[in-house]
Amino acid sequence: MNADEIIALLDRKTDYQLNLFNREFDAVIKRLSDLVILSAVNQIKDPINFDVVFNGLLVESGFYALINDFIDNSYDKTYDEIIELLKLSGIDLTFDSTDLETIRQLKLFDLETFTNIGTQAGSQLKKDLFKYSLSNLSNAEIADNIRLALIDTPLAKYAKTYAETSINNFQQQVIDSKVEGIEGLVYIYRGPTPDKKIRDFCKCVINQNKYYDKSDGIKLKNDKRRKWNCRHKVIPITETFAISEGYEKGKFTC
């Protein structure tokens, strides 16, 4: 396979894992909503510990099981493509015990991110429930309001975005960790081509068809315009391979 075919395969595998996550997440939110409504009505006279109760509901709904499976298993589906992409780019590497520890730390960081949005949702719902406890709302009205409040939490609104962003960032971080300390590499921007639906920033970089030094590669990788849901990768390669692929040396200007 050439580089574009490897990236396309990596993208298809990522899409498949995200589709699995999104379907199960929708089911989790449905279960969580039912549990939250029931618990909120039961806790209305004593809402002070509802954040603790909510954490238990996250467990019962399957939220943490889904996140653990996504991070522990879905993340691991594209290692072969990453190695093949680096090898094709002139960097012949394999995973070793040091990589395993790096990967473990990366996963722990993402697990903490998902745990935090669960904790934030619990705190937000506790405040809402305390407010309802001081009102004259009926149980039915409390149930409807807490359901809407759950839908408005970052947990419900943004977990899918976090999932897509985190799995793509993980792939980039694995690539970065594999080439750390290797001198003389240059960087190109690869991923979905401009004929696909991509943001203008990514289209600009791809259409320039440049390769960059390490400084510009880091600027490109950290540009805030590609912070969320970006499928493109900043790929380290040898300069010889970059030239053979038709890239020209340039500066990051988009």
C-alpha positions as CSV (number, residue, x, y, z in Angstrom):
1,M,0.0,0.0,0.0
2,N,1.1,3.6,-0.6
3,A,0.8,6.3,2.1
4,D,-2.7,7.5,1.0
5,E,-4.0,3.9,1.1
6,I,-2.6,3.4,4.6
7,I,-4.1,6.6,5.8
8,A,-7.4,5.7,4.2
9,L,-7.4,2.4,6.0
10,L,-6.5,4.0,9.3
11,D,-9.4,6.4,8.8
12,R,-11.8,3.6,8.0
13,K,-10.8,1.7,11.1
14,T,-11.1,4.8,13.2
15,D,-14.6,5.5,11.8
16,Y,-15.7,2.0,12.6
17,Q,-14.6,2.3,16.2
18,L,-16.2,5.7,16.6
19,N,-19.5,4.4,15.1
20,L,-19.5,1.6,17.7
21,F,-18.8,4.1,20.4
22,N,-21.5,6.5,19.3
23,R,-24.2,3.9,19.1
24,E,-23.4,2.6,22.5
25,F,-23.1,6.1,23.9
26,D,-26.7,6.9,22.8
27,A,-27.9,3.8,24.6
28,V,-25.9,4.8,27.7
29,I,-27.4,8.3,27.7
30,K,-30.9,6.8,27.4
31,R,-30.3,4.5,30.4
32,L,-28.6,7.3,32.4
33,S,-31.5,9.7,31.7
34,D,-34.0,7.1,33.1
35,L,-31.9,6.5,36.2
36,V,-31.3,10.2,36.8
37,I,-35.0,11.1,36.6
38,L,-35.9,8.4,39.1
39,S,-33.0,9.3,41.5
40,A,-33.7,13.0,41.3
41,V,-37.3,12.6,42.4
42,N,-36.2,10.4,45.2
43,Q,-33.4,12.8,46.3
44,I,-35.4,16.0,46.0
45,K,-35.6,16.5,49.7
46,D,-31.9,15.8,50.2
47,P,-30.0,16.8,47.1
48,I,-26.7,17.6,48.8
49,N,-25.1,14.2,47.8
50,F,-26.6,13.9,44.4
51,D,-23.2,14.2,42.7
52,V,-22.1,11.1,44.5
53,V,-25.3,9.4,43.6
54,F,-24.8,10.5,40.0
55,N,-21.4,8.9,39.8
56,G,-23.0,5.6,40.8
57,L,-25.6,6.1,38.0
58,L,-22.7,6.5,35.6
59,V,-21.4,3.1,36.6
60,E,-24.9,1.6,36.5
61,S,-25.7,3.0,33.0
62,G,-22.5,1.6,31.6
63,F,-20.8,4.9,30.9
64,Y,-17.5,3.9,32.5
65,A,-17.5,0.5,31.0
66,L,-18.0,2.1,27.6
67,I,-15.1,4.6,28.1
68,N,-12.8,1.9,29.4
69,D,-13.5,-0.4,26.4
70,F,-13.1,2.5,24.0
71,I,-9.7,3.6,25.4
72,D,-8.4,0.1,26.2
73,N,-9.5,-1.6,22.9
74,S,-10.6,0.9,20.2
75,Y,-7.4,2.9,20.6
76,D,-5.3,-0.2,19.8
77,K,-6.8,-1.0,16.4
78,T,-4.5,1.1,14.3
79,Y,-1.0,0.3,15.5
80,D,-0.2,-1.7,12.3
81,E,-1.1,1.2,10.1
82,I,1.0,3.6,12.2
83,I,4.0,1.4,11.9
84,E,3.5,0.8,8.2
85,L,3.1,4.6,7.6
86,L,6.3,5.3,9.4
87,K,8.1,2.5,7.6
88,L,6.9,3.7,4.2
89,S,8.1,7.2,5.2
90,G,11.6,5.9,5.7
91,I,11.4,5.3,9.5
92,D,11.5,1.6,10.2
93,L,10.5,1.1,13.9
94,T,8.6,-1.4,16.1
95,F,6.9,-1.1,19.4
96,D,8.9,-2.0,22.5
97,S,8.3,-2.1,26.3
98,T,9.0,1.6,26.5
99,D,6.2,2.3,24.0
100,L,3.8,0.2,26.1
101,E,4.4,2.5,29.2
102,T,4.0,5.6,27.0
103,I,0.8,4.3,25.6
104,R,-0.5,3.4,29.1
105,Q,0.2,7.0,30.3
106,L,-1.6,8.5,27.2
107,K,-4.6,6.3,27.9
108,L,-4.7,7.2,31.6
109,F,-4.7,10.9,30.6
110,D,-7.7,10.4,28.3
111,L,-9.5,8.3,30.9
112,E,-9.1,11.2,33.4
113,T,-10.6,13.6,30.8
114,F,-13.7,11.5,30.4
115,T,-14.0,11.0,34.2
116,N,-13.8,14.7,34.7
117,I,-16.7,15.4,32.4
118,G,-18.7,12.9,34.3
119,T,-17.8,14.6,37.6
120,Q,-18.7,18.0,36.1
121,A,-22.1,16.7,35.0
122,G,-22.8,15.4,38.5
123,S,-21.9,18.7,40.1
124,Q,-24.0,20.6,37.6
125,L,-27.0,18.4,38.2
126,K,-26.7,18.6,42.0
127,K,-26.9,22.4,41.7
128,D,-30.0,22.1,39.5
129,L,-31.6,19.7,41.9
130,F,-30.9,21.9,44.9
131,K,-32.6,24.8,43.0
132,Y,-35.6,22.6,42.2
133,S,-35.9,21.5,45.9
134,L,-36.5,25.1,46.8
135,S,-39.3,25.5,44.3
136,N,-42.9,24.4,44.1
137,L,-42.4,22.2,41.1
138,S,-44.3,18.9,41.0
139,N,-42.4,15.6,40.8
140,A,-43.3,15.4,37.1
141,E,-41.9,18.9,36.5
142,I,-38.7,18.1,38.4
143,A,-38.3,14.9,36.3
144,D,-38.7,16.8,33.1
145,N,-36.3,19.6,34.2
146,I,-33.6,17.3,35.3
147,R,-33.8,15.3,32.1
148,L,-33.3,18.6,30.1
149,A,-30.5,19.5,32.5
150,L,-28.7,16.2,31.8
151,I,-29.0,16.8,28.0
152,D,-27.4,20.2,28.5
153,T,-24.3,18.9,30.3
154,P,-20.9,18.6,28.5
155,L,-21.2,14.9,29.2
156,A,-24.2,14.5,26.9
157,K,-23.4,17.3,24.4
158,Y,-19.7,16.7,23.9
159,A,-18.7,13.1,24.8
160,K,-18.8,12.1,21.1
161,T,-16.6,15.0,20.2
162,Y,-14.2,14.1,23.0
163,A,-14.1,10.5,21.7
164,E,-13.3,11.5,18.1
165,T,-10.7,14.0,19.1
166,S,-9.1,11.8,21.7
167,I,-8.6,8.7,19.4
168,N,-7.1,10.9,16.7
169,N,-4.9,12.7,19.2
170,F,-3.8,9.4,20.6
171,Q,-2.7,8.2,17.1
172,Q,-0.7,11.5,16.6
173,Q,0.9,11.1,20.1
174,V,1.9,7.5,19.4
175,I,3.5,8.7,16.1
176,D,5.3,11.5,18.0
177,S,6.6,9.2,20.7
178,K,8.0,6.7,18.1
179,V,10.2,9.4,16.5
180,E,11.2,11.3,19.5
181,G,15.0,11.9,19.4
182,I,15.4,11.0,15.7
183,E,17.2,13.9,14.0
184,G,16.8,15.3,10.5
185,L,13.1,14.5,10.0
186,V,10.7,16.7,8.2
187,Y,6.9,16.9,8.5
188,I,4.0,16.7,6.1
189,Y,0.2,17.0,6.6
190,R,-1.8,13.9,5.5
191,G,-5.4,12.8,5.9
192,P,-8.7,13.3,4.1
193,T,-8.1,15.1,0.8
194,P,-9.7,18.4,-0.2
195,D,-12.4,16.7,-2.2
196,K,-13.8,15.5,1.1
197,K,-15.7,17.7,3.6
198,I,-12.8,19.2,5.6
199,R,-12.2,22.5,7.3
200,D,-10.7,25.4,5.2
201,F,-7.6,25.4,7.4
202,C,-6.8,21.7,6.6
203,K,-7.6,22.3,2.9
204,C,-5.1,25.2,2.8
205,V,-2.3,23.1,4.3
206,I,-2.9,20.1,2.0
207,N,-3.2,22.2,-1.1
208,Q,0.2,23.9,-0.4
209,N,1.8,20.4,-0.7
210,K,4.8,21.4,1.5
211,Y,7.1,19.7,3.9
212,Y,8.2,21.5,7.0
213,D,11.0,21.5,9.5
214,K,10.4,20.5,13.1
215,S,9.5,24.0,14.4
216,D,6.8,24.4,11.8
217,G,5.6,20.9,12.2
218,I,5.0,21.6,15.9
219,K,3.2,24.8,15.1
220,L,1.0,23.0,12.6
221,K,0.2,20.2,15.0
222,N,-0.8,22.5,17.8
223,D,-2.7,25.0,15.8
224,K,-6.0,25.7,17.5
225,R,-7.9,25.6,14.2
226,R,-7.5,21.8,14.2
227,K,-8.2,21.3,17.9
228,W,-11.4,19.3,17.7
229,N,-12.3,16.4,15.5
230,C,-9.4,16.8,13.1
231,R,-8.6,13.6,11.2
232,H,-5.3,14.8,9.7
233,K,-1.9,13.8,10.9
234,V,1.4,15.7,11.1
235,I,3.6,12.8,9.7
236,P,7.3,12.8,10.4
237,I,9.3,11.5,7.3
238,T,12.7,11.6,5.8
239,E,13.4,14.6,3.6
240,T,14.4,12.2,0.7
241,F,11.0,10.5,0.9
242,A,9.2,13.9,1.1
243,I,10.9,15.0,-2.1
244,S,10.2,11.7,-3.9
245,E,6.5,12.1,-3.0
246,G,6.4,15.5,-4.7
247,Y,6.5,17.8,-1.7
248,E,8.4,21.0,-1.7
249,K,10.2,22.6,1.2
250,G,8.2,25.4,2.7
251,K,7.0,27.4,5.7
252,F,3.7,26.9,7.5
253,T,1.7,29.9,6.4
254,C,-2.0,28.9,6.5
